[in-house]
Amino acid sequence: MRNPFAPGAGQRPPELAGRDKEVSAFEVVLERVARGRPERSLVLTGLRGVGKTVLLGELRSMAVKRGWGAGKVEARPDADLRRPLSAALHRAIRDLAVRHRAPDRVEAILGILKAFALRAAPDGAKLRDRWQPGIDVPAAQGRADSGDIEIDLVELFTDVAELAQDVGTGVALLIDEMQDLKPDDISALCAACHELSQLGAPLVVVGAGLPHLPAVLSASKSYSERLFRYVRIDRLSREDADRAVLAPVEREDAASRTRRWTRCSTRRVVIRTSSRPTARPPGTPRRPIRSPRWTSPWPLPRPTRSWPWASSAPDTSVRRPLNASISGRWPS
């Protein structure tokens, strides 16, 4: 009942240790963008289990506390970007609408977002097959509805950033598993971020993915190397790993066991997880692999005290099994 540890995919650990540098860097990004200073978007890369999804959730909470509009997207290899992106931006606009003093302006942006979302349905699709984004305003015409994802995304990001600029804040769009996006969607995303950086618009994209994500972005747009700030999320150091284990134990009023945890249990946890918060060491199987026992391909008679081949005179009528002669082991 009092165990503070519950490892899982994307669940925040009791102690977010070893990520102070990334959190401080994102605070600087939020402050600079809010003041109208140019700043690049972020891309977090690392192996599975190092805590990228948890860090994205922490960055989103930081943006919400500062009054920003924030939305999160989880990319899928077989899905289009329009639907999840529309849902994430809809949530971000709702966060900004609370502080905005012009409801007509908010409804106009929502109409543009709805027009962008409705283009997700293929041309000629029936009304029952069309996806409804759940926005209670009529769709706008002539803005972010051309059907070209790159043109539409640039126009949509520009309008949403202007809405956030009206209230003196910004918008943070967080994309998890970014390497699973389609090539056209990645190209459109890079083009939109390039346009925002030129305009100085307060919209920041924070992506997270596997270590080959920078290569995917470079293959899409050659200027993506200068467009994003790449941050590698690696394993925890020994001090941070000890703090991640000991701090929750101390908070659970287990001071009597702290010394035992420090000497033996902490070291075993660090070795077992290889300093990765939610993963086991690379190449470590779930269960120890045991060599299979030798079994004969055909039934053999039960052994008796006197074996035919144990006598001094050789008996040519008894033959050993083929597998036993090859492996050099007698059947038991």
C-alpha positions in Angstrom: 0.0 0.0 0.0 2.8 2.5 0.9 5.0 1.6 -2.0 5.6 4.9 -3.8 6.9 3.2 -7.0 4.5 2.3 -9.8 6.5 2.1 -13.1 4.6 2.4 -16.3 4.7 3.9 -19.8 4.5 7.7 -19.5 3.7 7.8 -15.8 5.4 10.5 -13.8 7.8 9.0 -11.2 7.6 10.1 -7.6 10.8 12.1 -8.0 11.7 13.7 -11.3 15.4 13.6 -10.9 18.1 14.5 -13.3 16.0 16.7 -15.6 16.7 20.1 -14.0 18.7 21.2 -17.0 16.0 20.5 -19.5 13.3 22.2 -17.3 15.5 25.3 -16.8 16.1 25.5 -20.6 12.3 25.4 -21.3 11.7 28.1 -18.7 14.1 30.3 -20.6 12.2 29.5 -23.9 8.9 30.4 -22.3 10.2 33.7 -21.0 11.9 34.8 -24.2 8.9 33.9 -26.4 6.5 35.8 -24.0 8.7 38.9 -24.4 8.8 38.7 -28.2 12.4 37.4 -28.5 13.2 34.9 -31.2 13.7 31.4 -29.9 13.9 27.9 -31.5 11.6 25.0 -30.9 12.8 22.0 -28.9 13.3 18.4 -30.0 14.0 15.7 -27.3 15.7 12.6 -28.4 16.5 9.4 -26.5 16.0 5.7 -26.2 12.7 4.2 -25.0 12.3 4.3 -21.2 14.5 7.3 -20.5 11.5 9.5 -19.6 10.8 11.6 -22.8 7.0 11.3 -22.4 7.2 12.2 -18.7 9.3 15.2 -19.5 6.8 16.3 -22.1 4.0 16.2 -19.5 6.2 18.3 -17.1 6.9 20.9 -19.8 3.2 21.1 -20.6 2.4 21.7 -16.9 4.9 24.5 -16.8 3.3 26.2 -19.9 -0.2 25.9 -18.4 1.0 27.5 -15.1 2.3 30.5 -17.0 -1.1 31.0 -18.7 -0.1 29.5 -22.0 -2.3 27.4 -24.2 -0.9 23.9 -24.4 -1.9 20.8 -26.4 -0.3 17.4 -26.8 -0.2 15.1 -29.8 0.9 11.5 -29.9 1.9 10.6 -33.5 1.0 7.3 -35.1 2.6 5.9 -38.2 -0.7 5.1 -40.0 -2.7 8.2 -39.0 -3.0 11.7 -40.5 -1.8 14.7 -38.6 -4.9 16.9 -39.1 -7.1 15.1 -36.6 -4.9 14.9 -33.5 -3.4 18.3 -34.2 -6.8 19.9 -34.5 -7.8 18.4 -31.1 -4.6 19.6 -29.5 -5.0 23.2 -30.8 -8.6 23.2 -29.8 -7.6 22.6 -26.3 -5.0 25.3 -26.4 -7.4 27.8 -27.8 -9.9 27.0 -25.0 -7.1 27.8 -22.5 -6.5 31.1 -24.2 -10.3 32.0 -24.5 -10.5 32.2 -20.7 -8.3 35.3 -20.7 -9.3 36.8 -24.0 -11.7 39.7 -23.9 -13.0 39.4 -27.5 -15.2 36.4 -28.0 -15.7 37.1 -31.6 -11.9 36.9 -32.2 -11.8 33.5 -30.5 -14.7 32.2 -32.6 -13.0 33.4 -35.8 -9.9 31.4 -34.9 -12.1 28.4 -34.0 -13.8 28.6 -37.4 -10.4 28.5 -39.1 -9.4 25.5 -37.0 -12.6 23.7 -37.9 -12.0 24.4 -41.6 -8.5 22.9 -41.2 -9.9 19.8 -39.4 -12.6 19.1 -42.0 -10.0 18.7 -44.7 -9.0 15.5 -43.1 -11.9 13.7 -44.8 -11.1 12.6 -48.4 -12.7 14.4 -51.3 -16.1 12.9 -52.2 -16.6 11.3 -48.8 -20.2 10.9 -47.6 -21.5 13.0 -44.8 -21.6 10.1 -42.4 -18.0 9.3 -43.1 -16.8 12.9 -42.5 -15.1 13.5 -39.1 -16.6 16.2 -37.0 -14.1 18.0 -34.8 -16.7 19.0 -32.2 -16.3 22.8 -32.6 -19.6 24.7 -32.2 -18.9 27.4 -34.8 -19.3 27.5 -38.5 -16.2 26.7 -40.5 -14.4 29.6 -42.1 -13.7 29.7 -45.8 -10.5 30.7 -47.6 -8.1 30.2 -44.7 -6.3 26.9 -43.8 -8.6 24.9 -46.1 -6.7 24.5 -49.3 -6.0 20.8 -48.8 -2.2 21.3 -48.9 -1.0 20.4 -45.4 2.0 22.7 -45.6 0.1 25.8 -46.7 -2.8 25.1 -44.2 -0.5 24.5 -41.3 1.5 27.7 -41.8 -1.7 29.7 -41.9 -3.2 28.0 -38.9 -0.1 28.3 -36.7 0.1 32.0 -37.6 -3.5 32.7 -36.6 -3.3 30.8 -33.4 -0.1 32.5 -32.4 -1.7 35.9 -33.1 -4.5 35.0 -30.8 -2.1 34.1 -28.0 -0.2 37.4 -28.6 -3.4 39.3 -27.9 -3.4 38.1 -24.3 0.4 38.4 -23.9 1.1 34.6 -23.7 1.9 31.9 -26.2 1.0 28.4 -27.3 3.0 25.2 -26.7 2.4 22.3 -29.0 3.9 19.0 -27.7 4.3 16.1 -30.1 5.3 12.6 -28.8 6.7 9.9 -31.0 7.5 12.5 -33.6 9.5 10.1 -35.8 6.2 8.3 -36.7 4.8 11.2 -38.6 4.4 10.9 -42.4 7.0 12.7 -44.5 4.5 15.2 -45.8 3.4 16.1 -42.2 7.0 16.5 -41.0 7.8 18.7 -44.0 4.7 20.9 -43.2 5.6 21.1 -39.6 9.1 22.3 -40.4 7.8 24.8 -42.8 5.4 26.2 -40.2 8.1 26.4 -37.5 10.3 28.2 -40.0 7.6 30.8 -40.7 6.9 31.3 -37.0 10.6 31.9 -36.3 10.8 34.5 -39.0 7.7 36.3 -37.7 8.7 36.0 -34.0 5.2 34.5 -33.3 4.7 33.1 -29.7 4.1 29.4 -30.7 6.6 26.7 -29.7 6.8 23.2 -30.9 8.3 20.6 -28.6 8.9 17.2 -30.2 10.1 14.0 -28.7 11.3 10.8 -30.4 13.9 8.2 -30.9 17.6 9.0 -31.6 17.1 8.9 -35.4 14.6 11.8 -35.3 17.1 14.5 -36.2 18.0 12.5 -39.3 14.3 12.3 -40.2 13.9 16.0 -39.9 17.0 16.7 -41.9 15.8 14.5 -44.7 12.5 16.5 -44.8 14.0 20.0 -44.7 17.7 20.9 -44.9 17.3 23.9 -42.6 15.9 21.8 -39.8 19.3 21.5 -38.2 19.2 25.2 -37.4 15.4 25.3 -36.9 15.3 23.2 -33.7 17.3 22.9 -30.5 18.1 19.3 -30.0 18.3 18.0 -26.5 19.4 14.4 -25.8 17.7 12.7 -22.9 20.1 10.1 -21.6 20.3 7.8 -18.6 20.5 9.3 -15.1 23.8 9.8 -13.3 24.6 7.8 -10.2 23.7 10.7 -7.9 20.4 11.4 -9.7 19.5 7.7 -9.7 20.1 7.5 -6.0 17.9 10.6 -5.4 15.2 9.1 -7.6 15.0 6.0 -5.4 15.7 7.5 -1.9 13.6 10.6 -2.0 10.3 8.8 -2.3 11.3 6.4 0.4 12.1 9.2 2.8 8.8 10.9 2.0 7.0 7.7 3.0 8.3 8.0 6.5 10.6 5.0 6.1 13.7 6.5 7.7 14.5 3.3 9.5 15.1 1.6 6.2 16.9 4.4 4.4 20.4 3.1 5.3 19.6 -0.3 4.0 18.3 1.2 0.8 21.4 3.3 0.5 23.9 0.4 0.8 22.3 -2.5 -1.1 18.9 -1.9 -2.6 19.7 1.4 -4.4 22.8 -0.2 -6.0 20.7 -3.2 -7.3 18.0 -0.9 -8.7 20.5 1.2 -10.5 22.2 -1.9 -12.0 18.9 -3.5 -12.9 17.5 -0.4 -14.7 20.9 0.8 -16.0 20.0 4.3 -14.7 17.0 4.4 -16.9 13.9 5.5 -15.0 11.3 3.1 -16.6 13.3 0.5 -18.5 15.4 -2.6 -17.9 19.0 -2.8 -19.2 19.4 -3.3 -22.9 19.5 -6.9 -23.9 18.3 -8.1 -20.5 15.4 -10.7 -20.9 12.4 -10.7 -18.8 13.3 -14.1 -17.3 16.5 -16.0 -17.3 17.0 -18.2 -20.3 17.6 -21.8 -19.3 19.1 -24.3 -21.7 16.5 -27.0 -22.7 17.0 -30.5 -21.4 18.1 -33.2 -23.8 15.2 -35.3 -25.0 15.3 -38.3 -27.3 13.3 -38.2 -30.5 12.1 -41.8 -29.9 11.1 -43.7 -26.7 14.0 -45.5 -25.0 13.8 -48.5 -22.6 14.2 -47.8 -18.9 17.8 -48.3 -17.7 18.7 -51.5 -15.9 21.6 -52.5 -13.8 23.3 -54.4 -16.6 23.8 -52.5 -19.8 24.6 -54.5 -22.9 27.6 -52.3 -23.8 29.0 -52.4 -20.2 30.4 -55.9 -20.7 33.9 -56.5 -21.9 32.8 -58.1 -25.1 31.4 -55.6 -27.6 27.8 -56.2 -28.6 27.2 -55.1 -32.1 23.4 -55.6 -31.9 22.9 -52.6 -29.6 23.3 -49.2 -31.2 23.3 -45.8 -29.6 20.8 -43.2 -30.8 22.0 -40.9 -33.5 21.7 -37.7 -31.4 23.6 -39.4 -28.5 26.5 -40.4 -30.8 26.7 -36.9 -32.2 26.6 -35.0 -28.9 28.7 -37.6 -27.1 26.0 -38.0 -24.3 24.4 -41.3 -23.4 20.6 -41.2 -22.9 19.6 -41.1 -19.2 
